């Protein structure tokens, strides 16, 4: 019985750790922020994923994405996944 609960708890933790991305947060009229994190992507992969998500968000609004700031935290394999914090603007499509 205990083994079944341990297996379910382990599966839940693994799924939660696969990838996490915060929602896009509006900071100002056309300025937004998002975070991206994943233990399965390297430091560069997490940053690229953040840029892709920001670009898709702006395209969905009919606008063009422009990065205005970014920060990265390198991860420690298996223990702490890398994270990227991206601040971007959705400018009018030109």
Buried (B, 14 or more C-beta within 10 A) or exposed (E): EEEEEEEEEEEEEEEEBEBEBBEBEEEEEBBBBBBBBBBEBEBEBBBBBBBEBBBEBBEEEEBBBBEEEBEBBEBEEEEEBBBBBBBBBBEEEE
